[in-house]
Amino acid sequence: MEYEPVIGLEVHVQLNTATKAFCGCANVFGVRENTNICPVCLGLPGALPVLNALVLKSAVKVALAFNCSIRDYIKFDRKNYFYPDLPKNFQISQFDKPLSERGFLDIENNGIKKRVGITRVHMEEDAGKLIHSESEPFSYVDYNRAGTPLLEIVSEPELFSPEEAYAYLTDLKMILRYLDVSDCDMEKGSLRCDANISLKPKGEKKLGVKTELKNMNSFKAVKAGLSFEIRRQTECLEGGEKIVQETRLWDEKKEQTFSMRSKEEAHDYRYFPEPDLPPFSFAQKEIEEIRASLPELPQARLKRFMDSFGFLEKEASVLISDKDLADFFEACLKVLPLHKKIANWLIGPISAELNNRNVSICALGLTSERLVRLISLVENGTVSNLVAKDVLFQMLETSKDPDVIISEKNLSQVSDTDELKKMIEEVVAANKKSVDDYLAGKENALMYLVGQVMRLSQGKANPKMLRDLIAARLKQ
Ligand SMILES: [Zn+2]
């Protein structure tokens, strides 16, 4: 029997507001343990939470960007459970009347476009953090993270392969980055993803028993965890075993998932309305104001880049895939209206370097002014394209202006006819056979001779002049 996987994703994203969700503590990382806390986020007696208005605004932005409807009756609930990192013994979350529901995200995987349903986007708070000591028989707890604002974005079980899940996460993160509501750094834990996965016989409508995967700290890990789980569940089913509904942890080193606990159900948490935060609703006008404040989102920017600049979808996709890169492109364009040339640099050598270093363009040490200057130097014939690439890498290494590097290393293009002629004579004398070939009608021989002079000039010869001069010399 052939099985089909069915995958749903739950993404938690930490909002980048200045303060926590329900108190005035700073929303920061990396400060001394248990110093960024107050009676509210510790749940001390008498403390009352107050919703951070910017958390709500960011949440509505995200909900609208994922095409969700904002509910007209919204409330918070307490999700009750005991764990040492949860000082109040409950988490403020949203249960049956969440902020928003029924949205979608359009994704593309292997050239195939598809719409994935978003079940809901809701607000909640984060818990503290347990720090397990390897040398001591106890654990530490740091409550600094308690009360940090989170959004939970839940997809419908409409993803049918690990690759689709990967594409969904990539596009989701891109939108969140455009909205500038989170740094989306998975390594820091500001973006976390849990995956529900089940198998069903091919063509069957009814979903199988699902497992929930946790502890995947990169999109690659999500893909690997899901692939492992598909193999594991397939083997179970083929061996006549039943799948157990449970939560499983992905072990990055062993590349396996391990059972953690049986999966809890909603009723286990004894959800009830949070009495300290009254239900509320929005006026339509308020929602429309937030909608009007949304920045241009990736799909709209893609379309604009294709329509205004005539880029192919493939080219425009690279540019818009990172908001910083797209902004950089537009900053260059303001100074130098050569969109095709600028795009070639950004899509080619610069994107390759960003991938190599695994950084965003902001961290590359390149300014739009310097790139524009470099392109201008190619345009006015000061350097060849080939040499310019080398200059670019030196610009990244040294943070110097392109003019400085070109003059220091004497990289200017040789456009002096006498100098070029001297080199041509040298090459012609040393390549009698190619000269004869050319005279016998082999056009390719000319390109070979051009290449030889180019080599002699260390890539600095002006290629157009060179070609004309060699052709003229051979005709003699
Ligand atoms: Zn606090």
Boltz pocket constraint, residues with backbone or C-beta under 6 A from the ligand:
constraints:
  - pocket:
      binder: B
      contacts: [[A, 20], [A, 23], [A, 24], [A, 25], [A, 36], [A, 37], [A, 38], [A, 39], [A, 40], [A, 41], [A, 42], [A, 146], [A, 147]]
      max_distance: 6.0
